[in-house]
Amino acid sequence: MKRACLIFLTAILSLLLCTNVGAVSLDSKITIIQAKYDNLKALSSSDYDINDNKLPLLKFQKGDKYGVVNKDGVIIADAIYDDIWDYFHGFIIVIKDDKVGFIDENGKKITDIKYDMYGVGNFFEGLARVEFNGKWGFIDTAGKEVIPLKYDDVFNFVDSVAPVCVKGKWGLIDKTGKEILAPKYAQIGYEAEGIGTLVSFRGGIAQVKDFNNKWGYIDETGKEVVKPQFDEAYDYRDGFAPFVKNKKVGLANKDGIVLNPIYDYIYDFGKNDITFFSQGKKLGLINKNMTVLAKQQFDAAGTISEDGYMKVKKGNKYGFINKNGKEIIKPQYDGAGSFCYGLAPVVIKGKIGYINIKNKLVIPAQFEIMKDANGIENFEFGTAVVLKGGKYGIIDKNGKYLTNLKYDSIEHSYENQLYIVKEKGKFGILDKKGTVILKPNFTRIEVVKNVICAEANGLSELFGLDGKAITQQSYRNMTPCHSDSREFEIFTFDKNGKKGALIYRLD
């Protein structure tokens, strides 16, 4: 009787603890946030910067209001806000009555909710831009307005400087608010799709546009390195900043040296500091010294592979060149992929085989063209997916089958070098050697970092990359939130019409 009472009291205590914090730990890696919210989703950082937050937070909804709960199920901000935006570098943007403010990751108020709607930015280099009554300035991480709200517009601090606008003209200030470039330009920085104008002094220079719609470059001190003269100017990368003048592409460097715009297009410099350029309808190969390694002669080209080779196309045939522009395999194939692990796929009379760098057909041309977007499969995992007789399988570099040709499809999970296979309408997981991790018994599978989320009969479980179950039960409508946290992954689920979450530590 005493033992039964003790068990009962222990159970009641556990229930009370779970109710107070809103979560229960299943083991050292898993915490479950109870399903009691109308909606629940991970707060994510802006998609153009890497989030360094180690503490995952979730935005929850009760009725038409929002709050924040942490990974332990503790509510750090009550559901009093009309909306909640980004969680970025430890700070959260909150909205109430069409005004915006900040709280920190512990729910502490950083500013009053007083700034204009859409009139705040995330913290960069310890400062965030804010707008009040149509005027912009900057606050620090304590919420203090350290740079007066007197500008018509501003952008984020990058490399210790920020663009500011006065009466339609743009200049630069430093982090003390000191003017280092008087407003004089029509624009500073470049337009990033879906984000707006960004300024980056990557390599020491950033683009500027004058009121004649001509572009040039300045350095961090505001000095004009290249006088505005171009029709377009792009961000500095790989040692050069590409520009367009009179419909031709040239390059400028951080020292203000301008290489004559003679190209129709220059691609990004990649491995070994080489890239393709076009003049007319043909491609050639150059290095960073603008030395022509291969004159313009190619109709198409691929990127340099790990093995140091690139496919090229002449007319309707494909071959390969090396990083010095030397032809190593004459264009002779109807199609080709890239070299990987010493082999490259090629198309011969409509079938795919594999050649080595000496152009020996190591694996005979016998496979069908892949149905997915990749088209031609290489040995990126050290093994390759092949299609034959309408079914997929996996082969090694000797052409030996590691699986039977029996799958309806095989997709890659690149991060963990796994294959997601489909057989008879069900999904499973294989490793890169074709070993079965999870049998094809599931209606849906997603691989998120080092966790597999698999669903069958409307219920989902989590598995490790070895196929061993992580969760002790199944969950309905389990969905990975693709958390920005480097240490945790978040999965939401439904129960009795409410939302809960499972927090999984990734180490």
Buried (B, 14 or more C-beta within 10 A) or exposed (E): EEEEEEEEEEEEEEEEEBEEBBBBBBEEBBBBBBBBBBEBBBBBBBEEBEBEBEBBBBBBBBEEBBBBBBBBBBBBBEBEBBBBBBBBBBBBBBBBEEBBBBBBBBBEEBBEBBBBEEBBBBBBBBBBBBBBEEBBBBBBBEBEEBBEBEBBBBBBBBEEBBBBBBEEBBBBBBBEBEEBBEBBBBBBBBEEEEEEBBBBBBBBBBBBBBEEEBBBBBBBEBEBBBBBBBBBBBBBEBEBBBBBBEEBBBBBBBEBEBBEBEBBEBBEBBEEEBBBBBBEEBBBBBBBEBEEBBEBEBBEBBEBBEBBBBBBBBEEBBBBBBBEBEBBBEBEBBBBBBBBBBBBBBBBEEBBBBBBBEBEEBBEBEBBEBEEEEEBBBBBBEBBBBBBEEBBBBBBBEBEEBBEBEBBBBBBBEEBBBBBBBBEEBBBBBBBBBEEBBBBEBBEBBBBBBBBBBBBEEBBBBBEBEBEEBBEEBBEEBBBBEBBBBBBBBBBBBEEEBBBBBBBBBE
